[in-house]
Amino acid sequence: MRRALITDVHGNREALEAVLEHAQAQGCTRYAFLGDYVGYGADPGWVVDCVGEFVARGALAVRGNHDAGVVAAPAATMVPLARQVVAWTRAQLGAAQLDFLQSLPLAHEEGDLLFVHANAFAPARWEYIVSRHDAARSLQATRCGYTFCGHVHEPRLYHLAGRHCADFVPHPGTPVPVPSHRRWLALPGSAGQPRDGNPAACYAVFESAEPTLTFHRVPYDHETAARKILAAGLPEVLAQRLIDGR
């Protein structure tokens, strides 16, 4: 079974459409959405509705910090630019869309798999995994052998063998064996807001039979997505991010 791992769409319709088309071509039959469907992009309503339709058909989805900020209040750690967009986004969504975001859990376990936006040790505090120490702390906080996280906008894969944690940046399109005798934490990277200098959308595919993880980069019409941000009256820096991939 192949499952697409998609996170941090951030209101980017063009990116999500491209990723979903690519995932279907890869033979994905299941989908996991790891949070932050809104924020920064010009199409939050469309993205929320799209994810909601997938959930209605059996996909799983968890809540991200931008989603939580829209339905409640931004976290104290959220930067001013993100707070500005949260207020704009809230005004774009209807009651049903807000209710959907509110209904999402912070984390979801399925057998040996954990799906969470930020981390396993304190999902509601929205702390980032930016080091081996962070990854080890997250892996040690769950009984699951495989943890899939969003929040960090660059793809990376960590593994824990005993007390030793290692990491590497995966090569797009190359399957990585992830045997169950080690513990794994995967960051698929952001579909709608990649920040590693490459504007192509990120996502990953988990093949449970082997098992393997394959990280993908999907070019999409980021120029149209950027123009829509400007047309919506959102800050120009958000449009430029999509062009630069930063």
Secondary structure per residue as TSV (DSSP state, phi and psi in degrees):
chain	resnum	aa	ss	phi	psi
A	1	M	-	360.0	131.6
A	2	R	E	-107.2	128.0
A	3	R	E	-119.7	126.9
A	4	A	E	-80.8	133.6
A	5	L	E	-111.1	110.1
A	6	I	E	-124.8	131.5
A	7	T	-	-147.3	160.1
A	8	D	-	52.4	56.5
A	9	V	-	-72.3	-37.1
A	10	H	T	53.2	50.6
A	11	G	T	66.2	21.2
A	12	N	-	-102.0	93.4
A	13	R	H	-62.8	-44.9
A	14	E	H	-60.6	-41.0
A	15	A	H	-66.7	-45.2
A	16	L	H	-65.3	-41.4
A	17	E	H	-58.9	-43.3
A	18	A	H	-66.1	-42.0
A	19	V	H	-65.4	-44.0
A	20	L	H	-64.2	-39.3
A	21	E	H	-64.2	-42.5
A	22	H	H	-64.7	-43.2
A	23	A	H	-62.8	-39.2
A	24	Q	H	-63.1	-41.0
A	25	A	H	-65.9	-25.7
A	26	Q	T	-82.0	-1.9
A	27	G	T	84.8	20.3
A	28	C	-	-68.7	133.0
A	29	T	-	-114.7	-10.3
A	30	R	E	-133.4	157.5
A	31	Y	E	-138.0	140.2
A	32	A	E	-128.0	126.0
A	33	F	E	-109.2	124.4
A	34	L	-	-104.6	24.5
A	35	G	S	101.8	171.2
A	36	D	-	57.5	64.1
A	37	Y	-	-80.2	-21.0
A	38	V	S	-120.5	174.3
A	39	G	S	96.5	130.4
A	40	Y	S	81.6	-46.0
A	41	G	S	-89.3	169.1
A	42	A	S	-91.2	-4.8
A	43	D	-	-124.7	53.1
A	44	P	H	-63.0	-38.8
A	45	G	H	-63.7	-43.3
A	46	W	H	-63.5	-43.1
A	47	V	H	-64.3	-46.2
A	48	V	H	-60.2	-43.4
A	49	D	H	-64.1	-40.0
A	50	C	H	-64.1	-48.4
A	51	V	H	-62.3	-40.1
A	52	G	H	-60.2	-38.9
A	53	E	H	-65.4	-39.6
A	54	F	H	-65.6	-41.5
A	55	V	H	-62.0	-39.8
A	56	A	H	-62.3	-24.3
A	57	R	T	-97.8	8.6
A	58	G	T	113.6	-2.7
A	59	A	-	-71.5	161.7
A	60	L	E	-111.3	152.1
A	61	A	E	-148.5	142.9
A	62	V	-	-121.0	165.9
A	63	R	-	-90.2	140.1
A	64	G	-	-105.3	174.5
A	65	N	H	-67.7	-34.3
A	66	H	H	-69.6	-37.4
A	67	D	H	-62.8	-44.5
A	68	A	H	-64.0	-38.4
A	69	G	H	-64.2	-34.5
A	70	V	H	-72.1	-39.6
A	71	V	H	-87.8	-17.8
A	72	A	S	-128.2	-94.7
A	73	A	-	-151.8	147.3
A	74	P	-	-61.5	144.9
A	75	A	-	-64.5	153.4
A	76	A	T	-61.3	-25.8
A	77	T	T	-84.5	-6.2
A	78	M	S	-71.6	133.5
A	79	V	-	-70.3	157.3
A	80	P	H	-55.7	-39.7
A	81	L	H	-61.2	-43.9
A	82	A	H	-64.6	-38.2
A	83	R	H	-62.4	-39.5
A	84	Q	H	-61.2	-43.5
A	85	V	H	-72.1	-31.6
A	86	V	H	-58.7	-44.7
A	87	A	H	-63.1	-42.2
A	88	W	H	-63.8	-43.4
A	89	T	H	-63.3	-42.3
A	90	R	H	-56.6	-36.8
A	91	A	H	-72.9	-17.8
A	92	Q	H	-87.7	-15.3
A	93	L	-	-101.3	145.1
A	94	G	-	-87.4	174.9
A	95	A	H	-60.7	-41.4
A	96	A	H	-65.6	-37.8
A	97	Q	H	-68.3	-41.2
A	98	L	H	-65.0	-39.4
A	99	D	H	-63.5	-38.6
A	100	F	H	-61.9	-47.3
A	101	L	H	-61.9	-41.0
A	102	Q	H	-63.5	-31.9
A	103	S	H	-76.3	-13.8
A	104	L	-	-73.9	140.6
A	105	P	-	-77.4	161.6
A	106	L	S	-74.6	-29.2
A	107	A	E	-149.9	157.8
A	108	H	E	-142.4	126.6
A	109	E	E	-104.1	140.8
A	110	E	E	-142.6	98.7
A	111	G	T	63.0	-120.5
A	112	D	T	-93.5	12.4
A	113	L	E	-112.5	136.2
A	114	L	E	-120.6	130.3
A	115	F	E	-116.6	124.4
A	116	V	E	-154.5	152.2
A	117	H	S	-75.3	-53.0
A	118	A	S	-99.5	-60.0
A	119	N	-	-166.1	170.2
A	120	A	S	-90.4	-20.1
A	121	F	S	-84.2	-25.1
A	122	A	-	-159.2	71.7
A	123	P	G	-55.6	-35.2
A	124	A	G	-80.0	-9.4
A	125	R	G	-92.8	-9.2
A	126	W	T	59.6	37.2
A	127	E	-	-79.7	142.3
A	128	Y	-	-84.0	152.7
A	129	I	-	-99.7	103.4
A	130	V	-	-124.8	6.1
A	131	S	S	-151.9	168.6
A	132	R	H	-62.8	-36.5
A	133	H	H	-60.7	-45.8
A	134	D	H	-61.4	-43.5
A	135	A	H	-64.2	-44.7
A	136	A	H	-62.2	-41.1
A	137	R	H	-60.8	-40.3
A	138	S	H	-68.3	-45.4
A	139	L	H	-64.2	-35.1
A	140	Q	H	-76.2	-11.7
A	141	A	T	-90.2	-2.6
A	142	T	-	-133.2	151.9
A	143	R	S	-80.5	-13.2
A	144	C	-	-73.4	144.8
A	145	G	S	-82.3	-20.7
A	146	Y	E	-128.2	123.6
A	147	T	E	-119.6	130.3
A	148	F	E	-117.9	122.0
A	149	C	E	-125.7	153.0
A	150	G	-	-104.5	-138.8
A	151	H	S	76.6	-46.3
A	152	V	S	-89.8	129.9
A	153	H	S	-92.0	13.6
A	154	E	S	-125.0	137.1
A	155	P	-	-69.3	139.9
A	156	R	E	-161.3	153.6
A	157	L	E	-131.1	128.4
A	158	Y	E	-114.4	151.6
A	159	H	E	-143.4	149.5
A	160	L	E	-121.9	123.1
A	161	A	E	-124.4	108.1
A	162	G	T	68.0	-121.8
A	163	R	T	-102.5	-0.1
A	164	H	E	-94.3	124.4
A	165	C	E	-111.3	131.1
A	166	A	E	-126.5	162.2
A	167	D	E	-148.9	161.5
A	168	F	E	-159.4	160.9
A	169	V	-	-91.3	117.2
A	170	P	-	-71.6	151.3
A	171	H	-	-87.5	126.6
A	172	P	T	-56.7	134.9
A	173	G	T	83.5	-2.4
A	174	T	-	-102.7	116.9
A	175	P	-	-63.1	135.5
A	176	V	E	-110.9	118.2
A	177	P	E	-63.1	133.7
A	178	V	-	-129.2	71.9
A	179	P	-	-63.1	151.5
A	180	S	T	-75.5	-9.5
A	181	H	T	-76.2	-8.8
A	182	R	S	-112.6	167.4
A	183	R	E	-109.6	141.0
A	184	W	E	-128.0	144.0
A	185	L	E	-132.9	119.0
A	186	A	E	-113.4	133.2
A	187	L	E	-110.8	103.6
A	188	P	-	-65.2	-19.2
A	189	G	-	88.2	164.8
A	190	S	-	-83.1	131.5
A	191	A	S	-71.4	-42.8
A	192	G	S	-104.1	-6.3
A	193	Q	-	-147.3	55.6
A	194	P	-	-62.1	144.3
A	195	R	-	-134.4	36.5
A	196	D	S	-114.2	18.4
A	197	G	S	89.3	0.0
A	198	N	-	-118.6	116.5
A	199	P	-	-73.4	-9.1
A	200	A	S	-65.1	141.9
A	201	A	E	-65.3	147.3
A	202	C	E	-107.7	145.9
A	203	Y	E	-166.2	173.5
A	204	A	E	-136.8	160.9
A	205	V	E	-124.3	126.1
A	206	F	E	-102.5	120.2
A	207	E	E	-100.5	112.8
A	208	S	T	-79.7	-23.0
A	209	A	T	-70.3	-32.8
A	210	E	T	-85.7	-47.7
A	211	P	T	-91.2	153.2
A	212	T	E	-141.2	159.4
A	213	L	E	-123.2	133.2
A	214	T	E	-124.7	121.7
A	215	F	E	-94.0	137.2
A	216	H	E	-123.7	150.7
A	217	R	E	-119.1	130.0
A	218	V	E	-123.7	109.5
A	219	P	-	-61.5	143.8
A	220	Y	-	-147.3	176.3
A	221	D	-	-80.2	73.6
A	222	H	H	-70.3	-22.5
A	223	E	H	-68.1	-40.2
A	224	T	H	-64.8	-43.3
A	225	A	H	-60.0	-39.1
A	226	A	H	-67.2	-42.7
A	227	R	H	-62.1	-36.6
A	228	K	H	-67.1	-33.8
A	229	I	H	-62.6	-45.1
A	230	L	H	-65.1	-41.7
A	231	A	H	-63.9	-28.4
A	232	A	T	-79.2	-6.0
A	233	G	T	82.3	15.1
A	234	L	-	-81.4	161.7
A	235	P	-	-56.5	140.1
A	236	E	H	-59.5	-32.3
A	237	V	H	-59.4	-30.4
A	238	L	H	-69.1	-35.3
A	239	A	H	-69.9	-42.4
A	240	Q	H	-64.7	-32.4
A	241	R	H	-57.8	-39.8
A	242	L	H	-68.8	-33.9
A	243	I	H	-71.3	-42.1
A	244	D	H	-86.8	-20.0
A	245	G	T	68.0	36.3
A	246	R	-	-137.3	360.0
